[in-house]
Amino acid sequence: MNKRLHRKRNTRFEGQGWMPPHVVLHEHKQVLFLIESGMAYLAMGNFMKNFPDGYKGIRCRDKDTFKKWGGVI
């Protein structure tokens, strides 16, 4: 049997994934992700698994808009 072991690399466990900078807007039940370019927006479904049901993921391309909503880069 092949057992998957998580190796520790650079103080992080390998295989846990990466999440872009984000802001949780509890009043609107939304999560605002800063994804400027690339294909990372395709993984938003996986990112949303870390948040409660009913929350909606929104992609933000502009740093100024992200900061306006309270984001820290």
Protein Blocks (a to p, Z undefined) as FASTA:
>chain_A
ZZdddddeehiaehiapaddddddfknopacdddfbdjklmmmmmmmmmpcehiacdddf
bfklmmmnopaZZ
